[in-house]
Amino acid sequence: MEALIHHFKIVSEGFRVPPGDVYQAVESPRGELGFYIVSDGGNRPYRVHIRGPSFVNLQLLPHMVEGTRRIAMIQERLARRAVRSAAVRVLPCPFEAVPVQEAMWWHPVHTQDAAHIWLRQKAAEVGATLKGHGADEALSVVRGAGPTPDLL
């Protein structure tokens, strides 16, 4: 019973995090997944920043091909941004590339969770601003759930 009460207090009140900041990394199949957390000493973090492993790889890609005869195939938006940070050129693709299809998957238990709904709505809003995607396609991410992917 004591363990149940202790668990309830942690879930309902949170736990006190010492003031300061910390970076903690977890190894994932695609690289390092990093979490940077800043706390003011309260029971909720002041700021949380998550660094996904796939974005780190894409950030390094222009510098890995710079000055070589190698090529890298990435999305056009990322390639245009790479030109600003490295001495690389963006060339047209010599063949018809398969379109990238973005999807969100989640467990049905999270469908009605307020934070999860907010995240899906934000993802849909960003998806609606991307070239070639309409708002109706982007908002489909908010309506579905479960084992089938919902397209952005």
N, C-alpha and C positions, 0 to 999 in steps of 0.2 A: 504494500500500500504506500509506503514511504517513497519508493521509486516512482510510482505513478504520480504522486503529488509533486515530486521534484521535476518530473518530465512536464507536467501541466504548467508549472511555474516558468520553466524555460520557454515553452511554446507561447504562453500568453504574455509574459513580461519581457522575454528576451534575456540575454545575459550581458553583464557589464564587460565591455571591451576596453582594455587599457588605452589611454590617449596615445596617439602617434600614428605612424603608418607602417605598413608591412607589404612586401611583395612575396608571394608564394607561387611557385611553379609546380605544375603537375605534368608528367610526361604523357603525351598522347600519341596515337599512331602517326599523325602527320606533323609532329613536332611538339614544342613546348606550349602548354596552355597556362597562361599566367593570370594571377589575380592580384591587383593592387588595391589595398583597403586602407582608408583613412578614417580614424575614429576620434571623436572629441571626448570620449570617456562615457558616453551614454550607452543605452542598450541597443542602439541601431548604428550601423556604420554611417559616417558622414558622407563618404564617397566610395564607390566601388567601380573599378575599371577592369574589364576583362580583355585580355589580349589573346585572341584566337590564333591557333597555329597556322592556319592556311593563309592568313593575311600577312604574317611575318615572311612566309616564303615568297609571296607576291611582291613584297616591298624590296626584297633582295634581288629579285630576278633581273631588273634592268642593269644592275651593277655587275651581275655575274656574266652577262653577255657583252657588256661594254668593252670595246677594244678587241673583240674576238670575231671570228667568222661564224659564230653560232647564231641561231635564231630562237626565239621563244614565241609560242602562240598563246596569247592571253586575250581577254575581252578588250574591245576597242576603247572603252572608257578608261580602263587601267593603262592601256598602252599610251593613250594621249597624256595621261598624267606622268607616265614614266619619262617622257621626253623632257619634262621640266627638271628632273632630278639626275639624269644620266645622259651621256652622249650616245643616244640610240636613235634609230629611225623607225617610223611606223610605215609599213608597206601593206598594200592590199593583199588579202589572202588569195593564193593562186587557184583555189578550188572553193566550191560552195561548202561553207562550214555548217555543221548541224547547230541549230539554235540551242542556246542554253536554257534549260527549263528549271526555274527556281521553285522550290516547294517547301512547305512547312509540315512537319509531322508532330503530333503530340498524342499523349495518352488521353482517352476520353474523359478521365477523371478531372482533367484540367480545363475542360470546355467552358465551364461556368466560373472559373477562377478569375477574379477582377484583374489581377496583375497580368495574367496570361491573355485575357481579352485585350487589355491595353497594348501589350506587346504585339499581338496579331494585328491590331488596328494600325499601329505605327508602321509595321512592316508593309501593310497594304498601302498606306499613304506614300511611303517611299517607292514602292513598286509602281504606283500610278504615275510617278514623275519620270520613270525611266522611258527612254525612247522606244517607241513601238509597242507600248503596253497601255491599254485603256484602263480607266478607273473600274469598270465592271469586272475585268479580268483580275485586277489587283485586289478588289474587295472580296473575291471568292475565298480568300484565305480566312476571313472572319467567320464565314458561315459554316464551314465544315470542321470535322474533327475525326480522330480515330485512325485506323490503319491505312486509309487511303490518303495520298498527299493532296494538299490543296495548293493550287497554283497561285503564284504572285501575279 
